[in-house]
Amino acid sequence: MTVGGTMAEYAVTGFEGVVPLPEHISNEEGSSFFVNPMTVVGMVKRCQELNAKSVIINAACSQLCRMVIKLCQTEEFNLPLICIVRRQQQVDILTEMGCKYIANSSAEDYKEKMAAYCKELQPNVCLDAIGGPTTGEMMGYLAQNGTCIVYGLLSGEPCSYHPLLQIGKNLKTEAFFLMVYMAQLPVEEKIKMVETTIRHYKTSLSTHIHKRYGFDQVKEAFDYYMANMTEGKILFKSELTGKTQ
């Protein structure tokens, strides 16, 4: 597969933009190899670089965050997580995945649970997918000298927080974007990231493809995905064009 060749019949790229797929990974599986799985590996490695004691993750029932959870549960990473969701159904899903610290932001005891979890685990890193005022809320939960990593903007609003919160606790905010992160790595580290992703791809980093569509079903596919984002990914396949599945 190549980076930068989406929706093209042919693509030209440098060797650093090529990820070799082992025989046990199909082309369909390979279509989801680069963005989410490698983003997860990169973010978890960044948490390690920041000497994370524990990590807060919001929007924790997303496909990407489920990968974060599974990867952090492995012996290789073994990183405690505080998971924030917004519905009881999502609490149930993460409970089945073995998560211990789950807070439902729609529940009356949400803030009490977060206070108790943070007192016990002293999280010093947060992976924030929401932005807006949520970024400030997450920073409020972080321990002294913590870091809030913003990698998404589900709120559609600029990140906001009171500067005194940042100054008083010596907190930092930073962004994570896979292409930028990998561009800063030496070739040897990029290879290690790919190897880690391949090693966990069939287990912790597996992608559930919920539905498949033809190219003539773009609107239908996106409407369905926006209403069912936690169910899995959708895949466009040329051979389904003109057909229904």
C-alpha positions in Angstrom: 0.0 0.0 0.0 1.1 3.6 -0.5 0.6 6.8 1.4 -1.0 9.5 -0.7 -2.5 7.2 -3.3 -6.1 7.1 -2.0 -8.8 6.6 -4.7 -6.1 6.5 -7.5 -5.4 3.6 -9.9 -1.7 4.4 -9.8 0.4 6.5 -7.4 4.1 7.5 -7.3 5.7 7.9 -3.9 9.1 7.6 -2.2 10.2 4.5 -0.4 9.3 6.0 3.0 5.7 6.2 1.8 5.4 2.5 1.1 4.3 0.0 3.8 4.8 -3.6 2.9 1.9 -5.8 3.8 2.7 -9.4 4.9 0.8 -12.2 3.2 -1.4 -12.8 6.2 -2.9 -9.3 5.9 -5.4 -9.1 3.0 -5.9 -6.1 0.7 -9.2 -5.3 2.4 -7.5 -5.4 5.8 -4.6 -3.4 4.4 -7.0 -0.6 3.4 -7.3 0.3 7.1 -3.7 -0.4 8.0 -2.2 3.0 8.0 -4.4 5.7 9.6 -6.0 4.3 12.7 -3.7 1.5 13.7 -0.5 3.4 13.2 -2.0 6.5 14.8 -2.7 4.4 17.8 0.8 3.0 17.9 2.2 6.5 17.6 0.1 8.0 20.3 0.7 5.2 22.8 4.4 5.5 22.1 4.1 9.2 22.7 2.5 8.5 26.0 5.5 6.3 26.9 7.8 9.2 25.9 6.0 11.4 28.3 6.4 8.8 31.1 2.7 8.4 31.4 1.5 6.9 34.8 -2.0 6.6 33.4 -3.9 8.2 30.5 -7.3 9.7 30.1 -9.1 9.0 26.8 -12.4 10.6 25.8 -14.7 9.4 23.1 -13.4 6.1 24.4 -15.8 3.8 22.5 -14.7 5.0 19.0 -13.0 2.4 16.8 -9.6 4.1 17.3 -10.0 4.3 21.1 -10.9 0.6 21.3 -7.6 -0.1 19.6 -5.9 2.2 22.2 -7.6 0.2 25.0 -6.6 -3.2 23.6 -3.0 -2.1 22.9 -2.6 -0.6 26.4 -3.9 -3.9 27.8 -1.0 -5.9 26.3 2.1 -6.9 28.3 4.2 -4.9 25.8 2.6 -1.5 26.9 0.5 -2.2 30.1 -0.8 1.3 30.5 -3.7 2.1 32.8 -6.6 4.1 31.2 -9.4 6.2 32.4 -12.1 6.0 29.7 -14.8 8.7 29.2 -17.9 7.9 27.2 -21.4 9.5 27.0 -23.9 6.6 27.0 -24.5 3.6 29.2 -24.4 1.3 26.2 -20.8 2.4 25.6 -20.0 1.8 29.3 -21.3 -1.8 28.8 -19.1 -2.3 25.7 -16.0 -1.1 27.5 -16.8 -3.2 30.6 -16.9 -6.3 28.3 -13.5 -5.3 27.0 -12.1 -5.4 30.5 -11.9 -1.7 31.3 -12.0 -0.9 35.0 -12.1 2.9 35.0 -15.1 4.1 32.9 -16.9 7.4 33.4 -20.2 8.3 31.7 -20.3 12.0 31.0 -24.1 11.9 30.9 -24.4 10.4 34.3 -25.1 12.3 37.5 -22.0 10.9 39.2 -19.7 11.6 36.3 -17.5 14.3 38.1 -17.4 12.3 41.3 -16.2 9.2 39.4 -13.5 11.2 37.6 -12.3 12.8 40.8 -12.0 9.4 42.4 -10.3 7.8 39.4 -7.8 10.7 39.1 -7.0 10.7 42.8 -6.2 7.0 42.6 -4.3 6.9 39.2 -2.8 10.4 39.0 -3.1 10.6 35.2 -0.4 12.8 33.6 -1.5 12.4 29.9 -4.8 12.8 28.1 -5.7 11.9 24.6 -8.3 14.4 23.6 -10.5 13.7 20.5 -13.1 16.3 21.2 -11.5 19.8 21.7 -13.6 22.8 22.5 -14.2 23.4 26.2 -13.6 19.7 26.8 -9.8 20.3 26.4 -9.9 22.6 29.5 -12.0 20.0 31.4 -9.4 17.3 30.6 -6.6 19.5 31.7 -8.3 20.0 35.0 -8.1 16.3 35.6 -4.4 16.0 34.9 -1.8 15.7 37.5 1.0 18.3 37.9 3.3 18.6 34.8 0.8 16.7 32.7 0.3 16.9 28.9 -3.0 17.0 27.0 -2.6 15.6 23.4 -5.2 16.9 21.1 -5.7 14.6 18.0 -9.3 15.3 17.0 -12.0 18.0 17.1 -15.3 16.2 17.4 -16.9 19.3 19.0 -16.1 21.4 15.9 -15.0 24.2 18.3 -11.5 25.7 19.1 -9.8 24.2 22.1 -10.3 26.4 25.2 -8.9 26.4 28.7 -8.1 28.9 31.4 -4.4 29.9 31.2 -4.1 29.9 35.0 -4.9 26.2 35.0 -2.0 25.6 32.7 0.4 27.9 34.6 -0.5 26.7 38.1 -0.1 23.0 37.2 2.7 23.4 34.7 0.6 21.7 32.0 1.3 21.4 28.3 -0.9 20.9 25.3 0.3 19.4 22.1 -1.2 18.1 18.9 -0.8 14.6 17.3 -1.1 14.0 13.6 0.4 10.8 12.3 2.1 12.3 9.2 3.8 15.0 11.2 4.8 12.6 13.9 6.3 10.1 11.5 8.1 12.8 9.5 10.1 13.6 12.6 11.2 10.0 13.2 14.4 8.5 11.9 13.9 5.7 9.4 14.8 3.1 12.0 12.0 4.3 14.3 9.5 4.4 11.4 10.3 0.7 10.6 9.8 -0.1 14.3 6.4 1.5 14.2 5.4 -0.5 11.2 6.7 -3.7 12.8 4.7 -3.0 16.0 1.6 -2.3 14.0 2.0 -5.6 12.0 2.6 -7.5 15.2 -0.6 -6.4 16.8 -2.7 -5.9 13.6 -4.7 -9.1 13.8 -5.5 -8.7 17.5 -5.3 -5.3 19.3 -5.3 -3.2 16.1 -7.9 -5.1 14.1 -10.5 -3.0 12.3 -14.1 -4.1 12.1 -15.6 -3.3 8.7 -19.3 -3.0 9.3 -20.5 -2.3 5.8 -19.3 -2.2 2.2 -20.5 0.1 -0.5 -20.0 0.8 -4.2 -18.8 4.1 -5.5 -22.3 5.0 -6.5 -23.5 4.8 -2.9 -21.3 7.6 -1.4 -24.1 9.6 0.1 -25.9 6.6 1.5 -22.6 5.3 3.0 -21.7 8.6 4.7 -25.2 9.1 6.0 -25.1 5.6 7.5 -21.7 6.1 9.0 -22.5 9.4 10.6 -25.5 7.7 12.4 -23.5 4.5 13.3 -19.9 5.6 13.9 -19.2 3.2 16.8 -20.4 0.2 14.8 -17.3 -0.1 12.7 -15.8 1.2 9.4 -17.4 1.4 6.0 -15.4 0.3 2.9 -15.9 1.4 -0.7 -15.2 -1.3 -3.3 -15.3 -0.8 -7.0 -16.7 -4.3 -7.6 -19.9 -3.3 -5.7 -20.6 -0.3 -7.8 -24.0 -0.6 -9.3 -24.9 -3.3 -6.7 -26.2 -3.3 -3.2 -24.9 -5.2 -0.1 
